[in-house]
Amino acid sequence: MIIKLFESKIKYLIVGLFLGIFITTLLPKLFIKSTWEKNKQQINLANIKNEYNFIEYSQWPPFLTDPTFDLTLWRKHCWINQISLPTQDIKSYYKKNYTAYNVCKDVISLINSIYNMKTNIAKVEYPETFAQKIRKIFNYDKTLYAKALEQELYFVMNKYTFEHTVYNPLRGRRPIQSPEVPIEQYLNETIEKTSQNCDLCNYQNMTAIDSLGRMENRYAYSAANAFKFDQWHSMFMPKQHDITKLTFEELKDIFTLAWKWFQTVHKQSSSHRFPTLLWDSLPHGGASQVHPHIHATLHSDHYYGQFESIRFASERYYREYINISKHGKKNFFRTIQDIHMAFNLTISFNGITVLIPITSRKEYDIIVLAENFDERFIKVIYQIIQGYFNKLKQFSFSSCLYLPPLSPNQDDSGLTPVYYRIIPRGQISSLLSEISSLDLLSIHNVNKLPADLFAEIITWFQEI
């Protein structure tokens, strides 16, 4: 009896031991595996959903450079303020009885569909000793000093791209330290010194070649970047060294070669469809060489992140307004253009629009939108660069040119216009940087209002 009881206890002990092992080791593993499989399925579904949202573009209405509203009626019945932006009481910006006209209501609706604008007042008190210095900065102008005590800050945000700019014209009157070496002296000495041992001048021996071989024409040539940032990444340069002597014919040859390279790459690899040209001028503008050179890349799947975010914003705008009868189907880029036309911030050249963006990143930030990439477009870019050089004495800049997607199947989904943007990068001989944490990590700060900037750049252009 005792032996049987002992054997029974042994059996229960063994069963309990195995149950303990199962509960403490195998069961958690099964649970974790089940949870992992479930989470994996959810992650896969999320990835599929995100991928679908990311790559599925609609066929937008075509981008055209003529306005979608009657500009003459708008100026006659609606808009009166030619200096500022409608960031405060609308009575200060629009004519009396403007609500009686459909064109006024339609354009204001367009403005509000993309931009948030507001004015904040920042009050400041100065100790008397410091106040004397501030008065001197303003040449003892009592009106300007009063504005310094209650500063108007104009905020503009694009609700789709989240570009965000604050304007404070008084900041532009701050005393800025002059460069130790005069700009033109520094420029001439730098160009002369670097020309004596320039790899890009000696391009046949001192530059790399990609698998397509070297391309060359009368004034320009191609070279592979020695340290690439994309699979298809090349450079295009004028044969001469001095950027201040760059001619229109040289710039045209550079872009002509780049376009030929894009087409050749796309023919070899049809998945590479998204052409980008990037140009930094001089070391202060981020260039590794003084010799002018433009980077060309052809990316697959989509544009690089910054421009793709604008393209995706365009898709969001299209989808949100496609079912609203008063908006109908809208092209985001054309709406942006319409708004800047309404604010008198554009110059048009029959298929090409130059504008000062109301979400500028710096003073003299300029955007060019066009229906086609052709010689006329290149001429507009050339005139902007000459304006930088001759009017502003601004020789360092960063610029980008995004061309519409290439496609052998004529796929017009997510079709962008020709898009060029140029931003100044500070004085070439200055030890001061033109960007700060404010620009890089927070909000763009501009010290001149768009209307004031536009009044300057409009004088740069001749008939195209």
C-alpha positions in Angstrom: 0.0 0.0 0.0 2.8 2.4 1.0 4.7 1.4 -2.2 1.6 2.1 -4.4 1.1 5.5 -2.7 4.8 6.3 -3.2 4.6 5.4 -6.9 1.4 7.5 -7.3 3.2 10.5 -5.8 6.2 9.9 -8.2 3.8 10.0 -11.1 2.1 13.2 -10.0 5.6 14.7 -9.4 6.7 13.8 -12.9 3.5 15.1 -14.4 3.9 18.3 -12.4 7.5 18.7 -13.5 6.6 18.4 -17.2 3.7 20.8 -16.7 6.0 23.3 -15.0 8.5 23.0 -17.8 5.7 23.5 -20.4 4.3 26.5 -18.6 7.6 28.2 -17.8 9.4 27.6 -21.1 7.3 26.3 -24.0 4.1 28.2 -23.4 5.7 31.7 -23.3 7.6 30.8 -26.5 4.4 29.8 -28.2 2.7 33.0 -27.0 5.6 35.2 -28.1 5.7 33.5 -31.5 2.0 34.0 -31.9 2.3 37.6 -30.8 5.3 38.1 -33.1 3.4 36.6 -36.1 0.4 38.9 -35.3 2.6 41.9 -35.0 4.5 41.0 -38.2 1.2 40.8 -40.1 0.2 44.2 -38.7 3.6 45.6 -39.7 3.4 44.1 -43.1 -0.1 45.5 -43.5 1.1 48.9 -42.3 4.0 48.9 -44.7 1.7 47.8 -47.6 -0.7 50.6 -46.7 2.1 53.2 -46.4 3.6 52.0 -49.7 0.3 52.3 -51.4 -0.3 55.8 -50.1 3.2 56.8 -51.1 3.3 55.6 -54.6 -0.2 55.9 -55.9 -0.4 59.3 -57.6 -3.4 60.7 -59.5 -3.4 62.3 -62.9 -3.6 66.0 -62.0 -4.9 68.7 -64.3 -1.9 70.0 -66.4 0.2 72.8 -65.1 -0.2 75.9 -67.2 1.2 79.3 -66.5 -1.9 81.4 -67.2 -4.1 82.2 -64.2 -7.3 80.3 -63.5 -9.1 83.6 -62.6 -9.5 87.0 -64.1 -6.5 88.9 -62.8 -7.8 92.2 -64.1 -11.1 91.8 -62.2 -9.2 90.8 -59.1 -7.1 93.9 -59.1 -10.1 96.1 -59.9 -12.6 94.8 -57.3 -10.5 92.9 -54.6 -6.9 93.6 -53.8 -5.7 97.0 -52.6 -2.6 96.3 -50.4 0.4 96.0 -52.6 3.0 95.8 -49.9 2.1 93.3 -47.2 0.4 90.0 -47.0 -3.2 89.5 -45.6 -2.0 88.5 -42.1 -4.3 90.8 -40.1 -7.7 92.4 -40.5 -8.9 91.6 -44.0 -10.3 95.2 -44.3 -6.7 96.4 -44.6 -6.1 94.3 -47.7 -9.4 94.0 -49.7 -11.6 96.7 -51.2 -14.9 97.7 -49.9 -17.8 95.4 -51.0 -15.3 92.8 -52.2 -17.6 90.0 -51.1 -20.0 91.1 -53.8 -17.7 89.7 -56.5 -17.2 86.0 -57.1 -13.6 86.5 -58.2 -12.7 87.9 -54.8 -14.3 85.1 -52.9 -12.8 82.4 -55.2 -9.2 83.7 -54.9 -9.5 84.3 -51.2 -10.8 80.7 -50.9 -7.7 79.5 -52.8 -5.4 81.4 -50.5 -7.0 80.0 -47.4 -7.0 76.5 -48.9 -3.2 76.4 -48.7 -1.8 79.1 -46.4 -2.2 80.1 -42.8 -1.2 83.7 -42.2 -1.1 85.8 -39.0 0.5 88.7 -37.4 2.0 88.8 -33.8 3.1 91.9 -32.0 6.4 91.5 -30.0 6.9 94.3 -27.5 10.4 95.3 -26.4 11.7 97.7 -23.8 15.2 99.3 -24.1 17.3 100.8 -21.3 17.9 104.5 -22.2 21.6 103.9 -23.1 20.7 101.1 -25.4 17.7 103.0 -26.7 20.1 105.7 -28.0 22.0 103.1 -30.0 18.7 101.8 -31.5 17.6 105.3 -32.4 20.9 105.8 -34.2 20.4 102.6 -36.2 17.2 104.0 -37.5 18.7 107.5 -38.2 16.6 108.9 -35.4 13.4 108.1 -37.3 10.6 108.2 -34.7 8.2 106.0 -36.7 10.8 103.3 -37.0 11.8 103.5 -33.4 8.1 103.2 -32.4 7.9 100.1 -34.6 10.9 98.6 -32.8 9.0 98.9 -29.5 6.1 97.0 -30.9 7.4 94.8 -33.7 5.1 93.3 -36.2 6.0 89.6 -37.0 4.3 88.2 -40.1 3.9 84.4 -40.1 3.1 82.3 -43.2 2.7 78.5 -43.2 1.9 76.2 -46.1 -0.6 73.8 -44.7 0.5 71.0 -47.0 4.3 71.2 -47.2 4.6 72.8 -43.8 7.0 75.4 -45.1 7.0 78.1 -42.4 8.4 81.6 -42.6 8.4 84.6 -40.3 9.0 88.1 -41.6 10.4 90.9 -39.5 11.6 93.7 -41.7 13.2 95.5 -38.8 15.8 92.7 -38.4 17.1 93.6 -41.8 18.2 97.0 -40.4 20.5 95.4 -37.8 24.2 96.4 -38.2 26.0 93.5 -39.9 29.8 93.2 -39.7 31.4 93.9 -43.0 33.7 91.3 -44.4 37.4 91.8 -43.6 38.3 91.4 -47.3 36.3 93.2 -50.0 34.0 90.7 -51.8 35.4 91.3 -55.3 39.0 91.2 -54.2 38.4 87.9 -52.3 36.6 86.5 -55.4 39.3 87.4 -57.9 42.1 86.2 -55.7 40.3 82.9 -55.0 39.5 82.2 -58.7 43.1 83.1 -59.7 44.7 80.9 -57.0 42.5 77.8 -57.6 42.8 78.0 -61.4 46.5 77.1 -61.2 45.9 73.6 -60.0 42.3 72.8 -60.8 41.3 69.2 -61.4 38.1 70.3 -63.3 40.2 72.4 -65.6 42.4 69.4 -66.3 39.3 67.1 -66.6 40.7 64.7 -69.2 43.3 63.4 -66.7 41.9 64.4 -63.3 38.2 63.5 -63.4 36.4 60.1 -63.3 34.2 58.6 -66.0 31.0 56.7 -65.5 29.8 53.6 -67.5 28.2 55.8 -70.2 31.6 57.4 -71.0 32.4 61.1 -71.1 30.0 63.5 -72.8 31.3 66.7 -74.2 30.3 69.6 -76.5 31.8 72.9 -77.3 31.7 74.6 -73.9 30.9 71.8 -71.4 31.7 68.3 -70.4 30.6 65.5 -68.0 32.5 63.7 -65.3 31.5 61.0 -62.9 31.5 62.1 -59.3 34.4 60.3 -57.5 32.3 59.9 -54.4 28.7 59.3 -55.4 25.5 59.8 -53.4 23.3 57.8 -55.9 23.6 55.0 -58.3 23.3 57.3 -61.3 25.2 60.5 -60.3 27.3 62.6 -62.7 28.6 66.2 -62.9 28.5 68.8 -65.7 30.9 71.7 -65.9 31.9 74.5 -68.2 35.4 74.1 -69.6 36.5 77.5 -68.2 37.1 78.1 -64.5 35.7 81.6 -63.7 32.0 81.5 -62.6 31.8 85.3 -63.0 32.5 84.9 -66.7 29.9 82.2 -67.3 28.1 82.9 -70.6 24.6 81.9 -71.6 26.0 79.7 -74.3 28.1 77.9 -71.7 25.1 77.4 -69.3 23.0 76.1 -72.3 25.7 73.6 -73.2 25.8 72.4 -69.6 22.1 71.8 -69.4 22.0 70.3 -72.9 24.6 67.7 -71.9 22.8 67.0 -68.6 19.5 66.4 -70.5 21.2 64.0 -72.9 22.7 62.1 -70.0 19.3 61.8 -68.3 17.8 60.3 -71.5 20.7 57.9 -72.0 20.5 56.7 -68.4 16.7 56.3 -68.6 17.0 54.3 -71.8 19.4 51.9 -70.1 17.4 51.7 -66.9 13.7 52.6 -67.3 13.0 52.5 -63.5 15.2 55.6 -63.1 12.8 58.3 -63.9 13.3 61.3 -61.6 15.8 63.9 -62.8 17.5 66.3 -60.4 20.2 69.0 -61.0 21.9 70.5 -57.9 24.2 73.5 -58.1 26.2 75.0 -55.2 28.3 78.0 -56.1 31.7 78.6 -54.4 32.8 77.1 -51.1 30.7 79.5 -49.0 27.7 78.1 -50.9 28.7 74.4 -50.2 30.7 73.7 -53.3 33.8 71.5 -52.9 35.5 73.2 -55.9 35.7 76.8 -57.1 35.3 75.6 -60.7 31.5 75.7 -61.5 30.0 72.3 -61.5 26.4 70.9 -61.4 25.4 67.6 -60.0 23.0 65.5 -61.9 21.2 62.4 -60.6 18.4 60.2 -61.9 16.7 58.4 -59.0 14.3 55.5 -59.1 10.8 55.2 -57.5 10.5 58.9 -56.6 12.3 62.2 -56.1 14.5 62.9 -53.2 12.7 63.5 -49.9 12.4 67.3 -49.9 10.9 67.6 -53.4 8.9 64.4 -53.0 7.3 65.9 -49.9 6.1 68.8 -52.1 4.9 66.3 -54.8 3.1 64.3 -52.1 1.6 67.5 -50.8 0.3 68.1 -54.3 -1.4 64.7 -54.3 -3.0 65.4 -50.9 -4.3 68.8 -52.1 -5.7 67.2 -55.2 -7.5 64.4 -53.3 -8.9 66.8 -50.7 -10.4 69.2 -53.2 -11.4 66.8 -56.0 -15.0 66.4 -54.6 -15.6 70.0 -53.6 -17.6 71.6 -56.4 -16.3 75.1 -56.0 -12.7 73.9 -56.3 -13.1 71.0 -58.7 -9.9 69.3 -59.7 -6.9 71.4 -58.7 -3.2 71.3 -59.6 -1.3 72.3 -56.5 1.5 74.0 -58.3 -0.9 76.0 -60.4 -2.8 77.1 -57.3 0.5 78.2 -55.7 1.1 80.2 -58.9 -2.4 81.7 -58.8 -1.9 82.9 -55.2 1.4 84.6 -56.0 -0.1 86.2 -59.1 -2.9 87.6 -56.9 -0.3 89.1 -54.6 1.6 90.6 -57.5 4.7 88.5 -56.8 5.1 86.9 -60.3 6.7 87.6 -63.7 5.4 85.6 -66.6 7.1 84.8 -69.9 4.6 82.7 -71.9 4.9 79.3 -70.3 7.4 80.3 -67.6 6.5 81.9 -64.2 9.1 83.5 -61.9 7.9 84.1 -58.3 9.0 85.3 -54.9 7.6 82.6 -52.6 5.6 83.9 -49.6 7.3 81.0 -47.6 10.8 82.2 -48.6 13.8 80.6 -46.9 16.0 83.6 -47.4 15.9 87.0 -48.9 16.0 86.7 -52.8 14.7 83.1 -52.7 13.3 82.7 -56.2 11.2 79.9 -57.7 10.7 79.3 -61.4 7.8 77.1 -62.7 7.5 76.2 -66.3 5.5 74.1 -68.7 8.6 73.0 -70.7 12.4 72.7 -70.2 13.9 74.5 -73.2 16.3 77.3 -74.2 13.9 80.0 -73.0 13.8 78.4 -69.5 17.6 78.3 -69.4 17.7 82.0 -70.3 15.5 82.8 -67.4 17.9 80.9 -65.0 20.9 82.7 -66.6 19.2 86.2 -66.0 18.5 85.3 -62.4 22.2 84.3 -61.8 23.4 87.5 -63.5 21.0 89.4 -61.2 22.6 87.7 -58.2 26.1 88.6 -59.5 25.6 92.1 -60.9 22.8 93.6 -58.7 23.4 91.9 -55.4 27.1 91.0 -55.5 25.9 87.6 -54.4 28.2 85.0 -55.8 27.5 82.0 -53.5 24.2 80.3 -53.8 22.5 76.9 -53.7 20.0 75.9 -56.4 18.0 72.9 -57.6 16.3 72.0 -60.8 13.6 69.2 -60.8 12.4 68.0 -64.2 9.2 66.1 -64.7 9.4 62.3 -64.4 10.7 60.5 -67.4 8.4 57.7 -68.7 8.4 55.5 -71.7 4.7 54.7 -71.1 3.6 58.3 -71.0 2.5 57.9 -67.4 1.3 61.3 -66.3 0.5 60.3 -62.7 2.0 62.8 -60.2 3.4 64.9 -63.1 5.2 68.0 -61.8 6.1 71.1 -63.7 9.7 72.1 -64.4 10.7 73.4 -61.0 13.8 75.6 -60.3 14.7 77.2 -57.0 17.7 79.4 -56.0 18.7 80.6 -52.6 21.6 82.9 -51.7 24.2 81.5 -49.3 25.8 84.7 -47.8 28.8 86.7 -48.7 31.7 84.6 -50.0 34.4 86.3 -47.8 32.4 86.5 -44.6 33.2 84.4 -41.5 29.5 84.6 -40.6 27.2 81.8 -41.6 24.0 82.7 -43.3 22.0 79.9 -41.7 21.4 79.1 -38.0 19.4 76.6 -35.9 16.4 78.8 -36.7 16.6 78.0 -40.4 17.9 74.4 -40.1 15.7 73.2 -37.2 12.8 75.5 -36.7 11.4 78.2 -39.0 12.7 80.3 -41.9 13.4 83.9 -41.0 13.3 86.5 -43.7 14.0 90.2 -43.1 12.4 91.7 -46.2 8.8 91.4 -47.3 8.1 89.6 -50.5 6.7 92.7 -52.2 10.0 94.6 -51.5 12.1 91.7 -52.8 9.9 91.4 -55.9 10.3 95.1 -56.7 14.0 94.5 -56.9 14.2 91.3 -59.0 11.7 92.4 -61.6 14.3 94.8 -63.0 16.7 91.8 -63.7 14.7 90.4 -66.6 14.7 91.2 -70.3 12.2 89.8 -72.8 12.6 86.1 -73.3 
